[in-house]
Amino acid sequence: MRTSQVFTVIDSHTAGHPTRTVTAGIPPLRGHSVREQRDDFRAVHDGLRGLLLHEPRGHAAMAAAVPVPSREADQGLFFIFSYAYADMCGHATIGYIASLAAMGALPAGFEQNGMSIETPAGIVHVTGTFEAGRLTSVVLRNVPSYLASADVTVEAEGLGTVTCDIAYGGILYALVDANQIDLPFGIDHASRWCRAGMAIKEALNAASGHPQVSSVLFHQAIEGGARHLVILAGNKFDRSPCGTGTSARLAQLHARGELATGAPYRAENILGVPFTAKVAELARGSNGQPAVIPEVRGMAHISAFSTLVLEADDPLSAGFLPS
């Protein structure tokens, strides 16, 4: 076998959504900050995104966590997806920590003090809970999150009038009450929810007067919180309850006076697997707006330790991604 590139990875899933932590094979990246290193990867090495995450080695919903050096925190981490980049990803951060634990590579003192991680969105802090020395959950204190626009109304193709809030939790989300959409809220109808979410996203981003959104988070009330379904793209949805989406939801609820600081919130995915969350403290956003520090607790489970190989004569070196 004539190989031209080799990567070692650990695959995990956080409440159903995959994270591929890349432990070796990424070339050295230029830049002082994690954002600069991520941008260098995107500008110079974007072909590796397809190799690592597209078929035949990955799939449309695949996400990866790429550890890099940090001058500001204990570790740097950026996130790549089969179709895009994101400044922050909660489920992948949880997957990364679970992968470190599986390798026996959590930093010294993590069980007592946790660790800081620099992401393109800013510095987050992670801790864990342990039973008999085994990691049982990861607690993420995210970047300051805030409600950006309230009661935004759009005409979405095939749906009619839809009202949403726009909130930031590391990326910007349109938060939509699922009861506005005439569809059963379950995994069996995920493709139809993807189409509905994209209709809303396209209508919002074609309009002016509010921020552009990256994803649409549908929510439906349950006892103690809500069920979440985050639409990422036309054929992609977040299987997890979504860490950054949950952070945006906490910011929305707190700004509306519907969730007190420290009060518990249950964010459940449409598979019935929850994150638990709360507003840990108050803060200010990057523009000085009122914000909250969200705390999200979840767990990832390891699915594979793998070596990914590119043979020199592979005709699909960049992979492929059906639309």
The 8 nearest C-alpha neighbors of each residue, nearest first, counted from 0:
[[1, 2, 310, 311, 3, 309, 312, 308],
 [2, 0, 310, 311, 3, 312, 309, 4],
 [3, 1, 310, 311, 309, 4, 0, 308],
 [2, 4, 311, 310, 309, 1, 5, 308],
 [3, 5, 309, 2, 308, 6, 310, 24],
 [4, 6, 308, 307, 24, 309, 306, 7],
 [7, 5, 24, 307, 23, 306, 8, 308],
 [6, 8, 306, 23, 22, 305, 307, 21],
 [9, 7, 21, 305, 22, 20, 304, 19],
 [8, 10, 304, 20, 19, 303, 305, 98],
 [11, 9, 19, 303, 302, 18, 301, 20],
 [12, 10, 301, 302, 300, 18, 17, 94],
 [11, 13, 17, 16, 15, 299, 300, 18],
 [12, 14, 299, 16, 15, 90, 298, 94],
 [15, 13, 239, 272, 16, 12, 299, 238],
 [14, 16, 12, 13, 238, 239, 17, 270],
 [15, 17, 238, 12, 13, 239, 14, 237],
 [18, 16, 12, 11, 61, 62, 13, 15],
 [17, 19, 62, 63, 11, 91, 10, 94],
 [18, 20, 63, 10, 9, 62, 64, 21],
 [21, 19, 64, 9, 8, 63, 95, 22],
 [22, 20, 8, 65, 23, 19, 7, 64],
 [21, 23, 8, 7, 20, 24, 9, 66],
 [24, 22, 7, 6, 21, 25, 8, 5],
 [23, 25, 6, 5, 26, 7, 22, 21],
 [24, 26, 23, 27, 6, 21, 65, 22],
 [27, 25, 24, 28, 44, 23, 40, 29],
 [28, 26, 25, 29, 67, 36, 40, 24],
 [29, 27, 36, 39, 26, 40, 30, 37],
 [30, 28, 36, 39, 27, 35, 31, 40],
 [31, 29, 35, 36, 32, 28, 39, 33],
 [30, 32, 35, 33, 36, 29, 70, 69],
 [33, 31, 35, 34, 30, 36, 69, 70],
 [32, 34, 36, 35, 119, 75, 118, 37],
 [33, 35, 119, 37, 32, 36, 38, 118],
 [36, 34, 30, 38, 32, 33, 37, 39],
 [35, 37, 30, 33, 39, 38, 28, 34],
 [38, 36, 34, 40, 39, 35, 33, 77],
 [37, 39, 41, 35, 40, 36, 34, 42],
 [40, 38, 36, 42, 41, 37, 43, 29],
 [39, 41, 44, 37, 38, 43, 42, 45],
 [42, 40, 45, 38, 39, 44, 43, 37],
 [43, 41, 39, 40, 38, 44, 45, 37],
 [42, 44, 40, 41, 39, 45, 46, 38],
 [45, 43, 40, 46, 47, 41, 42, 39],
 [44, 46, 41, 47, 48, 43, 40, 42],
 [47, 45, 48, 44, 49, 317, 50, 43],
 [46, 48, 50, 45, 49, 44, 51, 317],
 [49, 47, 51, 46, 45, 50, 52, 81],
 [50, 48, 317, 53, 52, 318, 47, 46],
 [49, 51, 317, 47, 318, 48, 52, 316],
 [52, 50, 48, 49, 47, 53, 56, 57],
 [51, 53, 57, 81, 49, 61, 48, 50],
 [54, 52, 57, 49, 58, 318, 319, 320],
 [55, 53, 57, 56, 58, 318, 319, 320],
 [54, 56, 57, 53, 318, 319, 58, 52],
 [57, 55, 54, 53, 52, 51, 58, 50],
 [58, 56, 52, 53, 54, 55, 61, 51],
 [57, 59, 53, 54, 61, 60, 52, 320],
 [58, 60, 61, 81, 320, 53, 235, 57],
 [61, 59, 58, 235, 62, 81, 236, 17],
 [60, 62, 58, 81, 59, 52, 17, 80],
 [63, 61, 80, 18, 79, 19, 17, 81],
 [64, 62, 19, 18, 79, 20, 78, 80],
 [63, 65, 20, 78, 77, 91, 19, 21],
 [64, 66, 77, 76, 21, 20, 78, 63],
 [67, 65, 76, 75, 64, 77, 68, 74],
 [68, 66, 75, 76, 65, 69, 74, 33],
 [69, 67, 75, 74, 70, 66, 33, 76],
 [70, 68, 75, 74, 71, 72, 33, 117],
 [69, 71, 72, 68, 32, 31, 73, 74],
 [70, 72, 69, 117, 73, 122, 32, 74],
 [73, 71, 115, 74, 116, 117, 69, 70],
 [72, 74, 115, 116, 114, 69, 75, 71],
 [75, 73, 116, 69, 72, 68, 117, 115],
 [74, 76, 117, 69, 67, 68, 116, 66],
 [77, 75, 66, 118, 65, 67, 117, 64],
 [78, 76, 65, 118, 64, 37, 119, 66],
 [77, 79, 64, 63, 85, 65, 84, 88],
 [78, 80, 84, 63, 62, 83, 85, 64],
 [81, 79, 62, 83, 82, 84, 61, 63],
 [80, 82, 52, 61, 59, 53, 83, 62],
 [81, 83, 80, 84, 59, 79, 320, 232],
 [84, 82, 80, 81, 79, 85, 48, 78],
 [83, 85, 79, 80, 78, 86, 82, 41],
 [86, 84, 87, 78, 79, 83, 88, 170],
 [85, 87, 119, 120, 169, 170, 118, 84],
 [86, 88, 169, 85, 120, 118, 119, 170],
 [89, 87, 91, 90, 243, 92, 242, 78],
 [90, 88, 242, 92, 243, 91, 93, 241],
 [89, 91, 93, 92, 242, 88, 13, 94],
 [92, 90, 94, 93, 18, 89, 88, 95],
 [93, 91, 95, 89, 94, 90, 88, 96],
 [92, 94, 90, 96, 91, 95, 137, 299],
 [95, 93, 91, 97, 299, 92, 96, 18],
 [94, 96, 98, 92, 93, 97, 91, 20],
 [97, 95, 99, 93, 98, 94, 100, 92],
 [98, 96, 100, 94, 99, 95, 299, 101],
 [99, 97, 101, 95, 100, 96, 94, 102],
 [100, 98, 104, 96, 102, 105, 101, 97],
 [101, 99, 103, 97, 98, 102, 105, 104],
 [100, 102, 98, 99, 103, 97, 104, 301],
 [103, 101, 99, 104, 100, 98, 105, 97],
 [104, 102, 100, 101, 105, 99, 98, 106],
 [103, 105, 99, 102, 100, 106, 101, 98],
 [104, 106, 99, 100, 103, 109, 107, 96],
 [107, 105, 109, 104, 108, 114, 113, 99],
 [106, 108, 109, 105, 110, 104, 111, 113],
 [107, 109, 111, 110, 112, 106, 113, 105],
 [110, 108, 113, 112, 111, 106, 107, 114],
 [109, 111, 108, 112, 113, 127, 126, 129],
 [112, 110, 109, 108, 113, 126, 127, 107],
 [113, 111, 109, 108, 110, 114, 126, 125],
 [112, 114, 126, 109, 125, 110, 111, 127],
 [115, 113, 125, 124, 73, 109, 112, 116],
 [114, 116, 124, 73, 72, 123, 125, 74],
 [115, 117, 74, 123, 75, 72, 122, 73],
 [116, 118, 122, 75, 72, 121, 76, 74],
 [117, 119, 121, 120, 76, 77, 122, 33],
 [118, 120, 34, 86, 121, 33, 77, 87],
 [121, 119, 86, 118, 87, 169, 122, 142],
 [122, 120, 118, 119, 117, 142, 123, 87],
 [121, 123, 117, 116, 118, 115, 142, 124],
 [122, 124, 141, 116, 140, 115, 142, 117],
 [123, 125, 115, 140, 114, 139, 116, 122],
 [126, 124, 139, 113, 138, 114, 140, 115],
 [125, 127, 113, 138, 137, 114, 139, 112],
 [128, 126, 137, 136, 138, 129, 110, 134],
 [127, 129, 136, 135, 134, 137, 130, 126],
 [130, 128, 134, 133, 135, 132, 131, 127],
 [129, 131, 133, 132, 135, 134, 128, 136],
 [132, 130, 133, 129, 134, 135, 128, 110],
 [131, 133, 130, 129, 134, 110, 135, 128],
 [134, 132, 129, 130, 131, 135, 100, 128],
 [133, 135, 129, 128, 136, 127, 132, 130],
 [136, 134, 129, 128, 133, 130, 298, 137],
 [137, 135, 298, 128, 127, 297, 134, 138],
 [136, 138, 127, 297, 296, 298, 126, 93],
 [137, 139, 296, 126, 125, 127, 295, 136],
 [140, 138, 125, 295, 294, 141, 124, 296],
 [141, 139, 294, 124, 123, 293, 125, 295],
 [140, 142, 123, 293, 139, 292, 294, 143],
 [141, 143, 123, 144, 121, 292, 169, 122],
 [144, 142, 292, 291, 284, 290, 282, 141],
 [145, 143, 168, 290, 167, 291, 250, 247],
 [146, 144, 290, 250, 167, 166, 147, 291],
 [145, 147, 166, 251, 250, 148, 165, 167],
 [146, 148, 166, 165, 145, 167, 149, 210],
 [149, 147, 165, 164, 146, 209, 151, 166],
 [148, 150, 164, 151, 165, 147, 163, 146],
 [151, 149, 164, 163, 162, 152, 148, 165],
 [150, 152, 163, 162, 149, 164, 153, 148],
 [153, 151, 162, 161, 150, 163, 160, 154],
 [154, 152, 161, 160, 155, 202, 203, 162],
 [153, 155, 160, 159, 161, 156, 202, 152],
 [156, 154, 199, 158, 198, 159, 202, 153],
 [157, 155, 158, 198, 159, 154, 199, 202],
 [156, 158, 159, 155, 198, 195, 154, 160],
 [159, 157, 155, 156, 160, 180, 195, 161],
 [160, 158, 154, 155, 157, 161, 156, 153],
 [159, 161, 154, 153, 155, 158, 152, 162],
 [160, 162, 153, 152, 154, 159, 163, 155],
 [163, 161, 152, 151, 150, 153, 160, 175],
 [164, 162, 175, 151, 174, 150, 173, 152],
 [163, 165, 149, 174, 150, 173, 148, 151],
 [164, 166, 173, 148, 147, 172, 174, 146],
 [167, 165, 146, 147, 247, 172, 171, 145],
 [166, 168, 171, 247, 144, 145, 170, 169],
 [169, 167, 247, 144, 243, 246, 170, 244],
 [168, 170, 87, 243, 167, 120, 142, 86],
 [169, 171, 168, 167, 172, 87, 86, 243],
 [172, 170, 167, 212, 166, 213, 168, 165],
 [173, 171, 214, 212, 215, 166, 165, 174],
 [172, 174, 165, 215, 164, 216, 163, 212],
 [175, 173, 216, 164, 163, 172, 165, 217],
 [176, 174, 217, 163, 177, 216, 218, 173],
 [175, 177, 218, 178, 217, 179, 219, 174],
 [178, 176, 217, 179, 218, 219, 180, 175],
 [177, 179, 180, 176, 219, 181, 182, 218],
 [178, 180, 177, 176, 181, 161, 175, 162],
 [181, 179, 178, 177, 182, 158, 195, 176],
 [180, 182, 179, 183, 178, 177, 158, 184],
 [183, 181, 180, 184, 188, 192, 191, 178],
 [182, 184, 185, 188, 181, 187, 180, 186],
 [185, 183, 182, 188, 186, 177, 269, 219],
 [186, 184, 187, 269, 188, 183, 189, 270],
 [185, 187, 189, 188, 269, 270, 184, 190],
 [188, 186, 185, 189, 190, 184, 183, 191],
 [187, 189, 186, 191, 190, 185, 192, 183],
 [190, 188, 192, 186, 191, 187, 193, 185],
 [191, 189, 193, 192, 188, 194, 234, 187],
 [190, 192, 194, 193, 188, 189, 195, 182],
 [191, 193, 195, 189, 194, 190, 196, 188],
 [194, 192, 190, 196, 191, 195, 233, 230],
 [193, 195, 191, 197, 192, 196, 233, 198],
 [196, 194, 192, 198, 193, 197, 191, 199],
 [197, 195, 193, 199, 198, 194, 230, 215],
 [196, 198, 200, 194, 199, 195, 201, 233],
 [197, 199, 195, 201, 155, 196, 200, 156],
 [200, 198, 202, 196, 155, 197, 201, 203],
 [201, 199, 197, 203, 202, 198, 204, 196],
 [200, 202, 204, 198, 203, 199, 197, 205],
 [201, 203, 199, 205, 200, 155, 204, 198],
 [204, 202, 200, 206, 205, 201, 199, 153],
 [203, 205, 201, 211, 206, 202, 200, 212],
 [204, 206, 202, 203, 201, 207, 200, 211],
 [207, 205, 203, 204, 202, 208, 209, 153],
 [208, 206, 209, 205, 204, 203, 210, 211],
 [207, 209, 206, 210, 148, 151, 211, 203],
 [208, 210, 207, 148, 211, 206, 147, 165],
 [211, 209, 212, 208, 147, 165, 148, 171],
 [210, 212, 204, 209, 213, 203, 171, 200],
 [213, 211, 171, 172, 214, 173, 210, 204],
 [212, 214, 171, 172, 170, 211, 215, 231],
 [215, 213, 231, 172, 212, 230, 173, 216],
 [214, 216, 173, 230, 172, 229, 196, 174],
 [217, 215, 229, 174, 228, 173, 175, 218],
 [216, 218, 175, 177, 228, 176, 227, 174],
 [219, 217, 227, 176, 177, 226, 225, 175],
 [218, 220, 226, 225, 177, 176, 221, 227],
 [219, 221, 225, 224, 226, 218, 222, 223],
 [222, 220, 225, 224, 223, 226, 219, 265],
 [221, 223, 224, 220, 225, 265, 264, 226],
 [224, 222, 265, 264, 221, 225, 263, 220],
 [223, 225, 265, 264, 221, 222, 266, 220],
 [226, 224, 220, 221, 219, 266, 218, 227],
 [225, 227, 267, 219, 218, 268, 266, 220],
 [228, 226, 218, 268, 240, 217, 267, 225],
 [227, 229, 217, 216, 268, 230, 218, 269],
 [228, 230, 216, 237, 215, 236, 217, 231],
 [231, 229, 236, 215, 193, 196, 214, 232],
 [230, 232, 236, 214, 235, 229, 237, 215],
 [233, 231, 235, 234, 230, 197, 236, 193],
 [232, 234, 193, 235, 197, 194, 231, 230],
 [233, 235, 232, 193, 190, 236, 322, 59],
 [236, 234, 232, 231, 60, 233, 230, 59],
 [237, 235, 230, 231, 229, 238, 193, 232],
 [238, 236, 229, 239, 16, 230, 241, 231],
 [237, 239, 16, 15, 236, 268, 240, 14],
 [238, 240, 14, 241, 16, 237, 268, 15],
 [239, 241, 268, 267, 227, 266, 274, 242],
 [242, 240, 244, 239, 243, 245, 90, 89],
 [241, 243, 89, 245, 244, 90, 246, 295],
 [244, 242, 168, 246, 245, 89, 169, 241],
 [243, 245, 247, 241, 246, 242, 168, 248],
 [244, 246, 248, 242, 247, 243, 241, 249],
 [247, 245, 168, 243, 249, 244, 248, 293],
 [248, 246, 168, 167, 244, 250, 166, 245],
 [247, 249, 245, 251, 250, 246, 252, 244],
 [250, 248, 246, 252, 251, 247, 253, 245],
 [249, 251, 145, 247, 253, 248, 252, 146],
 [252, 250, 248, 146, 254, 249, 253, 247],
 [253, 251, 257, 255, 249, 258, 254, 250],
 [252, 254, 258, 256, 250, 255, 251, 257],
 [253, 255, 251, 256, 252, 250, 146, 257],
 [256, 254, 252, 253, 257, 251, 258, 250],
 [255, 257, 253, 254, 258, 252, 259, 251],
 [256, 258, 252, 255, 253, 259, 254, 251],
 [259, 257, 253, 252, 256, 262, 260, 249],
 [260, 258, 262, 261, 253, 257, 256, 278],
 [259, 261, 278, 262, 279, 280, 258, 277],
 [260, 262, 278, 277, 279, 259, 263, 280],
 [261, 263, 259, 260, 277, 258, 264, 278],
 [264, 262, 277, 276, 261, 265, 275, 223],
 [263, 265, 224, 276, 277, 223, 275, 266],
 [264, 266, 224, 275, 223, 274, 267, 276],
 [267, 265, 274, 273, 225, 226, 240, 224],
 [266, 268, 273, 226, 240, 272, 271, 227],
 [267, 269, 240, 227, 270, 271, 226, 239],
 [268, 270, 271, 185, 186, 226, 228, 267],
 [269, 271, 268, 272, 186, 238, 267, 185],
 [270, 272, 269, 268, 267, 273, 226, 14],
 [273, 271, 267, 268, 270, 14, 274, 269],
 [274, 272, 267, 266, 268, 271, 275, 265],
 [273, 275, 297, 266, 296, 265, 267, 276],
 [276, 274, 265, 296, 264, 295, 266, 273],
 [277, 275, 295, 264, 294, 263, 296, 265],
 [276, 278, 263, 294, 261, 262, 264, 279],
 [279, 277, 293, 260, 261, 280, 292, 294],
 [278, 280, 292, 293, 261, 277, 294, 260],
 [281, 279, 292, 278, 291, 260, 282, 293],
 [282, 280, 291, 292, 290, 279, 283, 278],
 [281, 283, 290, 291, 143, 292, 289, 280],
 [284, 282, 290, 289, 287, 288, 143, 285],
 [283, 285, 287, 288, 290, 286, 143, 289],
 [284, 286, 287, 283, 288, 143, 290, 144],
 [287, 285, 284, 288, 283, 289, 290, 145],
 [286, 288, 284, 283, 285, 289, 290, 282],
 [287, 289, 284, 283, 286, 290, 285, 145],
 [290, 288, 283, 284, 282, 287, 145, 291],
 [289, 291, 145, 283, 282, 144, 284, 143],
 [290, 292, 281, 282, 144, 143, 280, 293],
 [291, 293, 143, 280, 279, 278, 281, 141],
 [294, 292, 278, 246, 141, 279, 140, 277],
 [293, 295, 140, 277, 276, 139, 279, 278],
 [296, 294, 276, 139, 138, 275, 293, 242],
 [295, 297, 138, 275, 274, 137, 276, 139],
 [298, 296, 274, 137, 136, 138, 295, 275],
 [297, 299, 136, 137, 13, 93, 300, 135],
 [298, 300, 13, 94, 12, 97, 11, 93],
 [299, 301, 11, 12, 302, 13, 298, 97],
 [300, 302, 11, 303, 10, 12, 299, 98],
 [301, 303, 11, 10, 300, 12, 304, 9],
 [304, 302, 10, 9, 305, 301, 11, 8],
 [303, 305, 9, 8, 10, 306, 302, 7],
 [306, 304, 8, 7, 303, 9, 307, 10],
 [305, 307, 7, 6, 8, 308, 5, 304],
 [308, 306, 6, 5, 7, 305, 309, 8],
 [307, 309, 5, 4, 310, 306, 6, 2],
 [310, 308, 4, 2, 3, 311, 5, 313],
 [311, 309, 2, 313, 1, 312, 3, 308],
 [310, 312, 3, 2, 1, 313, 309, 4],
 [311, 313, 310, 314, 1, 309, 2, 316],
 [312, 314, 310, 315, 316, 311, 309, 2],
 [315, 313, 316, 312, 317, 311, 318, 310],
 [316, 314, 318, 317, 313, 319, 50, 55],
 [315, 317, 318, 313, 314, 50, 309, 49],
 [318, 316, 50, 49, 315, 46, 319, 47],
 [317, 319, 315, 53, 49, 54, 50, 316],
 [320, 318, 54, 53, 321, 317, 49, 55],
 [319, 321, 53, 54, 59, 322, 318, 58],
 [322, 320, 319, 59, 54, 58, 53, 234],
 [321, 320, 234, 233, 59, 235, 319, 232]]
